[in-house]
Amino acid sequence: MPKVERAIIMAAGLGNRMHPVTLSTPKPMVKVNGVRMIDTVIDGLHENEIYEIYVVVGYLKEQFVTLEKEYFGVRLIENPYYDTCNNISSLYVAREHIENAIILDGDQIIYNPEILAPEFERSGYNSVWTDGETDEWLQNVENGIVTACSRTGGKGGWQLYSISRWTAEDGKKLKRHLEIEFEQKKNQQIYWDDVAMFCYPKEYQLGIRPMNRDDITEVDNLSELIALDASYKKYVEEK
C-alpha cells in the first residue's frame, strides 16, 4: 500500500478575498481564535509522523521564515511566479517532491488530524459527500474511481477538498504534465488540480478519501473568517 512520505503546503497566494486582513499578513499565517491556520496543517502532519514538509511561499514570504525555526522538517520553496500565475506555478516549483506526497493548502483549518493519515490506496482527493447544491468542484465516483468532475458544482456528489495524495507513479506523471502545461503550453492561469482532473483525465485513475464536513474548514473570504472569529468584525466596522 502506498504511504505518504512528504507534504507540500501551498502558501504563496495573495489572499485578496480576505482584505484588509491579508494586506499585512499572508492568509495561511492569519490567526483564527489565536492559532495560525497553517499551524493546524503542520501540526496535523506531525501527528501523522509526516515530517518532510515543503511550504511554497510567495506573497509576504519573509513572514514564513519563522516556520523553519518552529517546526522540525519544514523547508520553504519560493514561487517567483505567485503574483502573475495561478497556483499551477506553486506545484510547478515543488514538482521534484510530488512522489508519495500529500498536497494541501495552507489556508485551511484542520480539526481532525486523522484526515491526513499517510496510508492510502490510490491517488486522489479528500472529499465530502454532499446531497445539496454546491458551487464547489464536485466529483462523480463509480466503483471507487472518479469518473467525472464538475468545476461549477451541482448536487449529489463528492465535493473535492484541497488535500490530495499522489503515488510515486502518479507523482512522476504529474511532474511531467506540469512541465508540459507550464513550460511548453504556457498554460499558467489554471489551478494545478486542473492538470490531472481536466488536462489529462484518462492518464489517472483517481479515487477519493471520504471525510466529514466538520473535519476541516476552508476559509475563503473575510465574512467566513468573521464567522469563525468575531474579533475580525472590526475590519468591517472600520469601513
Summary of the structure (lengths in Angstrom):
residues: 239
radius of gyration: 17.2
end to end distance: 53.3
largest distance: 53.3
contacts: 782
relative contact order: 0.18
helix: 37%
strand: 30%
